Amino acid sequence: MGQAARRQQVPRVTWWTVPGVGALLLAPLLDVPALFGVGAALLLLAEYWPAAFLPARVRPGVGWPVVAGVIGAALSVNVLRGGADPLAFVAAVMTLLCGAGGLVASALFRTRPVPAALGFGARWKRAVTPDWPELSVTLGKQGAFLRNVSGGPLRLAGWSPAGVNAWLSVRGPSGEVLRELRAGQEALLPVTERDSGVRVWYAPARGDVTRLFRADWTPPARAEDRVLN
């Protein structure tokens, strides 16, 4: 849970660890060997289930973990005094484990600052063209598909067709405005058959230096007049 919290992930299916440990402890106390298999199965699912942890942007709260820790501590005191049955011992272990997991997930959760959106001013700033392209473009029937090939998120400012003094919002294939393009994510630039290229202004997730992506091609409307040297 600590490693996942540092990766900005919160536990989901991992909570099956708590009843899994409880089943393992109850198997010898109740003399039910089948509970051992149930507990082992829950622990395996909690460890290897694909959705054991889910990404989150907000730090999980500490209210219920503190309450679980207090209840577990109270149960543990009764067990140590000898005034409780073995089932209370299992309940104390499960409650303490649940509270400790919640506190670890909250304490080690690494919050990342949300990058500031690039505004219209990026159009007039001095833009830098990277030595190695961080974006790629593929022409299709709907327009030009812009793809992030940098391996990291990119903040988008705007785009315009080549040779046109315009400032357009970058949108996804379904029409939503994209302020950030994740690694491998695509956007759709609705160019026409007479457009000969695109210009995209963007910036990396960390940093304020505006970068410019240039892509030029022969418009399909003038494909017959193209001359290859």
C-alpha positions as CSV (number, residue, x, y, z in Angstrom):
1,M,0.0,0.0,0.0
2,G,2.9,2.3,0.7
3,Q,4.5,1.7,-2.7
4,A,1.1,2.2,-4.4
5,A,0.5,5.4,-2.5
6,R,3.8,6.9,-3.7
7,R,2.6,6.2,-7.2
8,Q,-0.6,8.1,-6.5
9,Q,-2.8,5.0,-6.2
10,V,-5.4,4.0,-3.6
11,P,-6.3,0.5,-2.5
12,R,-9.5,-1.1,-3.8
13,V,-9.4,-4.9,-4.2
14,T,-6.4,-5.0,-1.9
15,W,-8.8,-4.6,1.1
16,W,-9.6,-8.3,0.6
17,T,-6.4,-8.8,2.5
18,V,-8.3,-8.1,5.8
19,P,-10.9,-10.9,5.5
20,G,-8.2,-13.1,4.1
21,V,-6.0,-12.8,7.2
22,G,-9.1,-13.2,9.3
23,A,-10.0,-16.5,7.6
24,L,-6.4,-17.8,8.0
25,L,-6.6,-17.1,11.8
26,L,-10.1,-18.6,12.2
27,A,-9.1,-21.9,10.5
28,P,-7.3,-23.4,13.5
29,L,-9.4,-21.6,16.1
30,L,-12.7,-23.0,14.7
31,D,-11.0,-26.2,13.4
32,V,-12.4,-25.6,9.8
33,P,-9.5,-26.3,7.4
34,A,-11.6,-24.9,4.5
35,L,-11.2,-21.4,5.9
36,F,-7.5,-21.6,5.3
37,G,-8.1,-22.1,1.6
38,V,-10.6,-19.3,1.5
39,G,-8.1,-17.0,3.3
40,A,-5.3,-17.9,0.9
41,A,-7.5,-17.3,-2.1
42,L,-8.5,-13.9,-0.8
43,L,-4.8,-13.0,-0.2
44,L,-3.9,-14.1,-3.8
45,L,-6.7,-12.0,-5.3
46,A,-5.8,-9.0,-3.2
47,E,-2.2,-9.2,-4.5
48,Y,-2.6,-10.1,-8.1
49,W,-6.0,-8.7,-9.1
50,P,-5.6,-6.2,-11.9
51,A,-7.7,-3.5,-10.1
52,A,-6.0,-4.0,-6.7
53,F,-5.1,-0.3,-6.8
54,L,-6.7,2.5,-8.7
55,P,-5.2,5.9,-9.6
56,A,-6.5,8.9,-7.6
57,R,-5.8,12.6,-7.5
58,V,-7.0,13.3,-4.0
59,R,-5.4,12.0,-0.8
60,P,-7.6,9.5,1.0
61,G,-9.0,10.6,4.3
62,V,-7.8,9.4,7.7
63,G,-11.1,9.6,9.6
64,W,-12.2,6.0,9.3
65,P,-8.6,4.5,9.6
66,V,-8.3,6.3,13.0
67,V,-11.6,5.0,14.1
68,A,-10.7,1.5,13.1
69,G,-7.4,1.8,14.9
70,V,-9.0,3.0,18.1
71,I,-11.5,0.1,18.0
72,G,-8.8,-2.4,17.2
73,A,-6.7,-1.1,20.1
74,A,-9.6,-1.4,22.5
75,L,-10.3,-5.0,21.4
76,S,-6.6,-5.7,21.8
77,V,-6.6,-4.5,25.4
78,N,-9.5,-6.8,26.2
79,V,-7.7,-9.7,24.6
80,L,-4.5,-9.0,26.5
81,R,-6.4,-8.9,29.7
82,G,-7.8,-12.4,29.0
83,G,-11.4,-11.3,29.1
84,A,-12.2,-12.0,25.5
85,D,-12.6,-15.2,23.4
86,P,-10.4,-16.0,20.4
87,L,-12.9,-14.5,18.0
88,A,-12.3,-11.1,19.6
89,F,-8.6,-11.6,18.9
90,V,-9.3,-12.2,15.2
91,A,-11.6,-9.1,15.2
92,A,-8.9,-7.0,16.8
93,V,-6.3,-8.1,14.3
94,M,-8.6,-7.4,11.3
95,T,-9.6,-4.0,12.6
96,L,-6.0,-3.0,13.4
97,L,-4.9,-4.2,9.9
98,C,-7.6,-2.2,8.2
99,G,-6.8,0.9,10.2
100,A,-3.1,0.6,9.6
101,G,-3.6,0.1,5.9
102,G,-5.7,3.2,5.6
103,L,-3.2,5.3,7.6
104,V,-0.3,4.1,5.4
105,A,-2.3,4.8,2.2
106,S,-3.0,8.3,3.4
107,A,0.3,9.2,4.9
108,L,2.5,8.1,2.0
109,F,0.1,9.3,-0.8
110,R,2.2,11.6,-3.0
111,T,0.2,14.5,-4.3
112,R,1.3,16.0,-7.6
113,P,0.6,19.6,-8.5
114,V,-1.9,20.0,-11.3
115,P,-0.1,21.6,-14.2
116,A,-1.3,25.0,-15.2
117,A,-3.2,25.2,-18.4
118,L,-1.5,26.9,-21.4
119,G,-3.4,30.0,-22.4
120,F,-3.6,32.1,-25.5
121,G,-0.4,33.8,-24.6
122,A,1.5,30.7,-25.6
123,R,0.8,31.6,-29.2
124,W,3.0,34.7,-29.0
125,K,5.8,33.3,-26.9
126,R,9.0,32.2,-28.4
127,A,8.5,28.5,-29.2
128,V,11.1,25.9,-29.3
129,T,11.1,23.0,-31.8
130,P,12.5,19.8,-30.1
131,D,15.3,18.0,-31.9
132,W,13.2,14.8,-31.6
133,P,9.5,14.9,-32.4
134,E,7.2,14.4,-29.4
135,L,4.1,14.4,-31.5
136,S,3.2,12.5,-34.7
137,V,0.4,13.2,-37.2
138,T,-1.5,10.7,-39.5
139,L,-3.9,11.9,-42.2
140,G,-7.3,10.2,-42.4
141,K,-10.7,10.8,-43.8
142,Q,-11.8,12.8,-40.7
143,G,-8.7,14.9,-40.6
144,A,-5.3,14.7,-39.0
145,F,-4.8,12.4,-36.0
146,L,-2.3,13.9,-33.6
147,R,-0.6,11.4,-31.3
148,N,1.6,11.8,-28.3
149,V,4.8,9.7,-28.9
150,S,6.9,11.3,-26.2
151,G,6.2,8.8,-23.4
152,G,4.9,11.4,-21.0
153,P,1.9,13.8,-20.8
154,L,1.9,17.0,-22.8
155,R,-0.1,20.1,-22.1
156,L,-1.8,21.5,-25.2
157,A,-2.3,25.1,-25.9
158,G,-3.8,25.3,-29.4
159,W,-3.2,24.6,-33.1
160,S,-3.8,26.1,-36.5
161,P,-3.5,24.9,-40.1
162,A,-0.2,25.8,-41.8
163,G,-0.2,29.3,-43.3
164,V,-3.3,30.4,-41.4
165,N,-3.4,32.9,-38.6
166,A,-5.7,30.9,-36.4
167,W,-5.9,29.6,-32.8
168,L,-8.0,26.5,-32.4
169,S,-8.6,24.2,-29.4
170,V,-7.3,20.7,-29.7
171,R,-10.2,18.2,-29.4
172,G,-10.5,14.5,-29.1
173,P,-12.1,12.2,-31.6
174,S,-15.5,12.6,-29.9
175,G,-15.3,16.4,-29.8
176,E,-14.2,17.2,-26.2
177,V,-11.6,19.8,-25.7
178,L,-8.2,18.4,-24.6
179,R,-6.0,20.3,-22.3
180,E,-3.5,17.5,-21.9
181,L,-2.5,14.6,-24.1
182,R,-1.4,11.5,-22.3
183,A,1.3,9.2,-23.7
184,G,-0.1,7.3,-26.6
185,Q,-3.4,9.4,-26.7
186,E,-4.7,10.8,-29.9
187,A,-6.5,14.0,-30.8
188,L,-8.3,14.9,-34.0
189,L,-7.4,18.1,-36.0
190,P,-10.2,18.7,-38.5
191,V,-8.0,19.8,-41.5
192,T,-9.5,20.0,-45.0
193,E,-8.2,18.7,-48.3
194,R,-6.6,22.0,-49.1
195,D,-4.6,22.3,-45.9
196,S,-0.9,21.7,-46.3
197,G,0.1,21.1,-42.6
198,V,-0.6,21.9,-39.0
199,R,1.1,23.8,-36.2
200,V,0.6,22.7,-32.6
201,W,1.7,24.7,-29.5
202,Y,2.3,22.6,-26.4
203,A,4.5,22.2,-23.4
204,P,5.6,19.2,-21.2
205,A,3.8,18.4,-18.1
206,R,6.6,20.0,-16.1
207,G,8.0,23.2,-17.5
208,D,6.7,26.4,-19.0
209,V,8.7,26.5,-22.2
210,T,6.4,26.6,-25.1
211,R,7.2,24.0,-27.8
212,L,6.0,24.0,-31.5
213,F,5.2,21.0,-33.6
214,R,5.3,21.4,-37.3
215,A,4.0,19.0,-39.9
216,D,3.7,19.7,-43.6
217,W,2.4,17.6,-46.5
218,T,1.0,18.0,-50.0
219,P,-2.7,18.6,-49.9
220,P,-4.8,15.9,-51.4
221,A,-6.5,18.5,-53.6
222,R,-3.1,19.2,-55.2
223,A,-1.8,15.6,-55.2
224,E,-1.7,15.4,-59.0
225,D,0.5,18.5,-59.3
226,R,3.1,17.1,-56.9
227,V,6.6,16.8,-58.3
228,L,9.2,14.5,-56.8
229,N,12.9,15.5,-57.2
